[in-house]
Amino acid sequence: MRSFEELGLSKRALDAVGRLGYETPTPVQQMAIPLVLEGRDVIAAASTGTGKTAAFLLPVLDKMPKRVKGRTAPRALVITPTRELAEQIAYNSTRIARTCGLYSTVVFGGKPYAPQIRELRRGTDILIATPGRLNDLIERGVADLSGVEVLVLDEADRMLDMGFLPAVRSIVAKVPQARQTLLFSATIDESIQKNLADLLTDPEIVQIAQKGETAKIVEQFILPVSNNQKLELLKCLLDEKGHDRVIVFARTRHRAEDVARDLKRAGFHAVCIHSDKTQGQRKQALQSFRTGDAGVIVATDVLARGIDIPEVDYVVNYDLPDMPEDYIHRIGRTGRAGNAGFAVSFVAQKQLDRLVAIEALIGRSLPVMRIDSFDVDMAQLNKPSRREKAKEREGASKKGAKSAARAKRYREKKQEKRDYDYTGYGDLRKGAKKRKDMRAGDEPTEDRKPKRSHVGRKPKPQAKGARKGSAKSGSDKRPGRSQRKKRR
């Protein structure tokens, strides 16, 4: 095991290591730091929680000369996909930069522009940014990237998943070509090589995590359960296994909100975080969890990558993720920095295909956790037979056929009413249009009474405020019979 002193870091960088509380370098730090100090381009793949942030911050800031007086454009640029990651990198960067006599600035969306613009105009050495906000600042003429010597793409696979490739390429076009480029990712797959490999020059590959590799120290389990019993199972699990440092992952933001609300009603101290929350709300939720004010944090995959929350006891996959790779990032929130942890996933029968994909990715089957306070429904792990699926499809088709037949009968009845044409006494009295097939001059049949004349009938009383006399159509505006009598 090599020490930080053997990696070639200067005394000021080693002072920063002590300030961060690091004792021995992680494998990715041992391999990446010397390469970065040599000025090589690097593509590094490592599991979450393995110290990737320090692997690029320490050497980048170490080899950077002290800041000169006056306003300076950033000499190092770190692009990261989310606000939480940007804040976390900025926190570590500030602690290292102070020791090295440098200055660090972070910009991301969800915050006012004015303070970030002031920071950039004062000058900085290392800029940490999310793609969207940085492009906005470039268009405003505030962010000057002409002096960037080192470009870092952090969580590159996540940026591609979130659709940031055009924004990243737009930013890279503003950076000098004569630069050092470092790409850090959880995995190196075909998408990374196809879309981002051309941004680097003869890069060294640092492969710590193979695709599908999870943290060795994290125990993994499943709990079969129907969808309508998941909440009850979660409560039993928290009561039995503890609820002081737990992350619960839900599939959607609405699901996360519902679970957090139900846990609060049950007496648990829970907070919620997802992409629809404001930056202030997300920061407050994370802070409450970090300080222990909230023992449970319910989150979507916005929390699955890169966020360093120390000493998480265990992770619960309330819903299995859509992509099996996201499972690896989720459970990586526990078992970090050598601490023990475990992960448990709730599995309903309709999610068996996702479980199969996850087990294929990690290369092993996941055991069922034993829990005393809840009767686990093992039948959820039984795949429905072809006969059962056929019956289900047949039932659905029969139900659809019945609905279609009802709709057809309804349309036919409406059409019958529309086609039926009649003219009765009431229609004639009310002035309804006559039957289409009646010939001109036809008289009502004998069983119908002739139309009564209005002559001799008393006029209907007029409403208050109504004008006397009724205006007839055309130019005939003579008063009615009753009005003529009064005038006489």
LINDAFEN-V663536 format. One line per field, one symbol per residue. ss: DSSP state (a for helix, b for strand, c for the rest). phi: phi as a letter, one per 40 degrees, with the letter a starting at -180 (. if undefined). A space follows every 50 residues. Layout:
ss->???
phi->???
//
This chain:
ss->cccaaaacccaaaaaaaaaaccccccaaaaaaaaaaaccccbbbbccccc caaaaaaaaaaacccccccccccccbbbbcccaaaaaaaaaaaaaaaaaa cccbbbbcccccaaaaaaaaaacccbbbbcaaaaaaaaaccccccccccb bbbccaaaaaacccaaaaaaaacccccccbbbbbbccccaaaaaacaaac cccbbbbccccccccccbbbbbbbccaaaaaaaaaaaaaaaccccbbbbc ccaaaaaaaaaaaaaccccbbbbcccccaaaaaaaaaaaaaccccbbbbc aaaccccccccccbbbbccccccaaaaaaaacccccccccbbbbbbbcaa aaaaaaaaaaaaccccbbcccccccccaaaaccccaaaaaaaaaaaaaaa aaaaaaaaaaaaaaaaaaacccccaaaaaccccccccccccccccccccc ccccccccccccccccccccccccccccccaaaaaaac
phi->.cbccccgccccccccccccgcbbccdcccccdcccccgccbbbbaccgb gccccbcdcccccccccccgcbccbbbbbbcbcccccccccccccccccc gbbbbbbacgbccdcccccccchacbbbacdcccccccccgccbbcbcbb bbbcfcccccccgcdccccccccccdccabbbbbacabbccccccbcccb bfccbbbcbccgcbdccccbbbbcacdcbcccccccccccbhacbbbbcb cbccccccccccccccgccbbbaacccccccccccccccccgcbcbbcac ccccbgccbcfccabbccbcccbccccccccccbgcfgccaabbbcbccc bcccccccccccgaccccccbccacccccccccccccccccccccccccc ccccccccccccccccccccbbbbccccccgcccdcccccgcbccccbcc cccccgccccccccgcccgbcccgccbccccccccccc
//
